[in-house]
Amino acid sequence: MDKSKCGLEWCPKPIPPGRHGNAGGCCPEHSALIKALKEQARYQEKALLTKQVKDEEKKFKQLAEIFGYNKAIKIGDLSPNLLNWSISTGSFQKEGKTGIAVGCIGYITNDDFTIKIYKIC
């Protein structure tokens, strides 16, 4: 980022020499606006991630209602695009194996191409 000009795209003013070294704006008002815009972007990113986690958690709960918790489910029986396998909120230990947590639901993949779904909280 160019520190010689105000961080707002529409403001052409330079950052005055008297402003502190971390100043992103030409004045305190513009610096506050820049900060608010950054916080808004971070909030939207976190909100999107939270929504994705809740959506995946809901899908796993629906699968568990159909097939049952702690039951082996053949991955081949599931629609290929049903789940986003990259969504994770952590890991857990069950039956001597490490599973993947998605909210309050977790699953463990097995070598025989099955998964088991667990309630973990």
Stockholm file with secondary structure:
# STOCKHOLM 1.0

chainA/1-121         MDKSKCGLEWCPKPIPPGRHGNAGGCCPEHSALIKALKEQARYQEKALLTKQVKDEEKKFKQLAEIFGYNKAIKIGDLSPNLLNWSISTGSFQKEGKTGIAVGCIGYITNDDFTIKIYKIC
#=GR chainA/1-121 SS CCTTBCSSTTCCCBCCTTSCTTCCSSSHHHHHHHHHHHHHHHHHHHHHHHHHHHHHHHHHHHHHHHHCTTCEEEGGGSCTTSCCTTCCSEEEEETTEEEEEETTEEEEECTTSEEEEEECC
#=GC SS_cons         CCTTBCSSTTCCCBCCTTSCTTCCSSSHHHHHHHHHHHHHHHHHHHHHHHHHHHHHHHHHHHHHHHHCTTCEEEGGGSCTTSCCTTCCSEEEEETTEEEEEETTEEEEECTTSEEEEEECC
//
